Amino acid sequence: MYEHLDGMLRFLETGGPVLWPIGVTAFALGAIIIERYWYFQLDFPRKMAQLVSQWNARADLSSWCAVQIRKAIIAEAKISLNRGMPLIRMLVALCPMLGLLGTVTGMMAVFDVMAILGTGNARAMASGIYQAIIPTMAGMMVALPGLYFRAGLQRKLERRIERLTHHLVLTGSGSGALALQHLPATCGTKVSLPISQRKKP
């Protein structure tokens, strides 16, 4: 165990200081991905069952208000499922940028050695070359699995929303439900319309 830890510390030292933010980014990305998978597989199915049960317990499943409440339920589910996804996208895009930063700092170290010792000392130049190559490799190693898991989460999100939409059934004909969307809100529950649809006084 200590040998692995020592090897990891040597790897971080060889790759330069940019490896530390890449490591922190990788840890944060992994934690968010695990949390999202946990929510999709365990928490959201219970929440969806509760939402469907509450919807089926309603007496009104065909009026304008029912259509708007159904839309609100689906929108709230999308928000809860999409939570954390923008941060995953940002961290995945950040990793290659940090690797590129390591490449730039490593090449600067190589040029510093060349300016002082010339091009004849390959051993002195090797340290800067390592600092230029290793961060790029580390950034790509973090970004590529991140892209894979982000795509998997996006597919799960779309399937969960499709399943929830399928279970929230509106009674009556589809054309009638669409026509009811243009009626004013007359139900007991106050429905907030988008700003673009509000009538100006």
C-alpha positions as CSV (number, residue, x, y, z in Angstrom):
1,M,0.0,0.0,0.0
2,Y,2.8,2.4,0.9
3,E,4.5,1.5,-2.4
4,H,1.4,2.5,-4.4
5,L,1.1,5.7,-2.4
6,D,4.8,6.6,-2.9
7,G,4.4,5.9,-6.7
8,M,1.4,8.1,-6.9
9,L,3.2,10.9,-5.1
10,R,6.2,10.6,-7.5
11,F,3.8,10.7,-10.4
12,L,2.2,13.9,-9.1
13,E,5.6,15.4,-8.5
14,T,6.8,14.4,-12.0
15,G,3.7,15.8,-13.7
16,G,3.9,19.2,-12.1
17,P,1.5,21.3,-10.0
18,V,-1.2,21.2,-12.6
19,L,-2.0,17.5,-11.7
20,W,-3.4,18.6,-8.4
21,P,-6.3,20.6,-9.8
22,I,-6.9,17.8,-12.3
23,G,-7.1,15.4,-9.4
24,V,-9.5,17.6,-7.5
25,T,-11.6,18.0,-10.6
26,A,-11.6,14.2,-11.2
27,F,-12.7,13.6,-7.6
28,A,-15.5,16.2,-7.8
29,L,-16.7,14.8,-11.2
30,G,-16.7,11.2,-9.9
31,A,-18.7,12.2,-6.8
32,I,-21.3,14.1,-8.8
33,I,-21.7,11.2,-11.3
34,I,-22.1,8.6,-8.4
35,E,-24.7,10.9,-6.8
36,R,-26.7,11.2,-10.0
37,Y,-26.7,7.5,-10.7
38,W,-27.8,6.9,-7.1
39,Y,-30.7,9.4,-7.6
40,F,-31.7,8.0,-10.9
41,Q,-31.7,4.4,-9.8
42,L,-33.0,4.7,-6.2
43,D,-34.5,8.0,-5.3
44,F,-36.3,9.1,-8.4
45,P,-38.3,5.8,-8.9
46,R,-39.8,6.4,-5.4
47,K,-40.5,10.0,-6.2
48,M,-42.1,9.0,-9.5
49,A,-44.3,6.4,-7.9
50,Q,-45.4,9.1,-5.4
51,L,-46.2,11.6,-8.2
52,V,-48.1,9.0,-10.2
53,S,-50.1,8.0,-7.1
54,Q,-51.0,11.6,-6.4
55,W,-52.0,12.1,-10.0
56,N,-54.2,9.0,-10.2
57,A,-55.9,10.1,-6.9
58,R,-57.2,13.2,-8.5
59,A,-60.8,13.3,-9.5
60,D,-60.1,15.7,-12.4
61,L,-57.9,14.3,-15.1
62,S,-59.2,16.1,-18.2
63,S,-59.7,19.8,-17.5
64,W,-57.4,22.7,-18.4
65,C,-56.2,22.8,-14.9
66,A,-55.3,19.1,-15.0
67,V,-53.3,19.7,-18.2
68,Q,-51.3,22.5,-16.5
69,I,-50.7,20.6,-13.3
70,R,-49.4,17.7,-15.4
71,K,-47.1,20.0,-17.2
72,A,-45.9,21.4,-13.9
73,I,-45.2,17.9,-12.5
74,I,-43.2,16.9,-15.6
75,A,-41.2,20.2,-15.5
76,E,-40.4,19.7,-11.8
77,A,-39.2,16.2,-12.5
78,K,-37.0,17.5,-15.3
79,I,-35.5,20.0,-13.0
80,S,-34.7,17.4,-10.3
81,L,-33.3,15.0,-12.9
82,N,-31.2,17.7,-14.6
83,R,-29.7,18.9,-11.3
84,G,-25.9,18.5,-11.5
85,M,-25.8,17.8,-15.2
86,P,-24.5,21.3,-16.2
87,L,-21.8,20.9,-13.6
88,I,-20.8,17.6,-15.0
89,R,-20.5,19.1,-18.5
90,M,-18.4,22.0,-17.2
91,L,-16.0,19.7,-15.3
92,V,-15.6,17.4,-18.3
93,A,-14.8,20.4,-20.5
94,L,-12.4,21.7,-17.8
95,C,-10.2,18.7,-17.6
96,P,-8.6,19.0,-21.1
97,M,-8.1,22.7,-20.5
98,L,-6.2,22.0,-17.4
99,G,-4.1,19.4,-19.3
100,L,-3.3,22.0,-21.9
101,L,-2.3,24.4,-19.1
102,G,0.1,21.7,-17.9
103,T,1.5,21.3,-21.4
104,V,2.2,25.1,-21.6
105,T,3.9,25.2,-18.2
106,G,5.9,22.1,-19.0
107,M,7.2,23.6,-22.3
108,M,8.0,26.8,-20.5
109,A,10.2,24.7,-18.1
110,V,11.9,23.1,-21.1
111,F,12.7,26.5,-22.6
112,D,14.1,27.7,-19.3
113,V,16.5,24.7,-19.2
114,M,17.4,25.3,-22.9
115,A,18.1,28.9,-22.2
116,I,20.4,28.1,-19.2
117,L,22.1,24.8,-20.3
118,G,21.5,24.7,-24.0
119,T,20.2,21.7,-25.9
120,G,22.9,19.3,-24.9
121,N,21.5,18.3,-21.5
122,A,18.7,15.9,-22.3
123,R,18.3,14.8,-18.7
124,A,17.5,18.3,-17.5
125,M,15.0,18.8,-20.4
126,A,13.3,15.5,-19.6
127,S,11.7,16.9,-16.4
128,G,10.0,19.7,-18.4
129,I,8.9,17.3,-21.1
130,Y,7.3,15.1,-18.5
131,Q,5.5,18.1,-17.1
132,A,4.2,18.9,-20.6
133,I,3.0,15.3,-21.4
134,I,1.6,13.9,-18.2
135,P,-1.0,16.6,-17.4
136,T,-2.4,16.3,-21.0
137,M,-2.7,12.5,-20.6
138,A,-4.3,12.9,-17.1
139,G,-6.8,15.5,-18.4
140,M,-7.9,13.2,-21.2
141,M,-8.1,10.2,-18.9
142,V,-10.5,12.1,-16.8
143,A,-12.5,13.7,-19.6
144,L,-13.1,10.6,-21.7
145,P,-14.8,8.5,-19.0
146,G,-16.7,11.7,-18.0
147,L,-18.1,12.0,-21.5
148,Y,-19.2,8.4,-21.4
149,F,-21.0,8.7,-18.0
150,R,-22.5,12.0,-19.0
151,A,-24.0,10.5,-22.1
152,G,-25.3,7.6,-20.0
153,L,-26.9,9.9,-17.5
154,Q,-28.5,11.9,-20.3
155,R,-30.1,8.8,-21.8
156,K,-31.4,7.8,-18.3
157,L,-32.8,11.3,-17.8
158,E,-34.7,11.1,-21.1
159,R,-36.1,7.6,-20.4
160,R,-37.2,8.7,-16.9
161,I,-39.1,11.7,-18.3
162,E,-40.7,9.6,-21.0
163,R,-41.8,7.0,-18.5
164,L,-43.2,9.6,-16.2
165,T,-45.1,11.3,-19.1
166,H,-46.5,7.9,-20.0
167,H,-47.9,7.2,-16.5
168,L,-49.5,10.7,-16.1
169,V,-52.5,9.8,-18.3
170,L,-55.1,12.4,-19.3
171,T,-58.6,11.2,-19.7
172,G,-60.7,12.3,-22.7
173,S,-59.6,13.0,-26.3
174,G,-56.3,14.5,-27.0
175,S,-57.9,17.3,-29.1
176,G,-60.2,18.2,-26.3
177,A,-57.3,18.4,-23.9
178,L,-55.4,20.6,-26.3
179,A,-58.4,22.9,-26.7
180,L,-58.7,23.2,-23.0
181,Q,-55.2,24.7,-22.8
182,H,-56.5,27.9,-24.4
183,L,-59.3,28.4,-21.8
184,P,-58.7,30.8,-18.8
185,A,-57.8,29.3,-15.4
186,T,-61.1,28.7,-13.6
187,C,-60.1,25.9,-11.2
188,G,-59.5,26.4,-7.5
189,T,-55.8,26.0,-7.9
190,K,-54.1,29.2,-9.1
191,V,-52.0,28.5,-12.2
192,S,-49.2,31.0,-13.0
193,L,-49.0,31.6,-16.7
194,P,-45.7,32.5,-18.4
195,I,-45.0,36.2,-18.7
196,S,-45.4,36.1,-22.5
197,Q,-49.0,34.8,-22.1
198,R,-50.1,37.2,-19.4
199,K,-52.6,39.9,-20.6
200,K,-51.4,43.5,-20.2
201,P,-53.8,45.8,-18.2
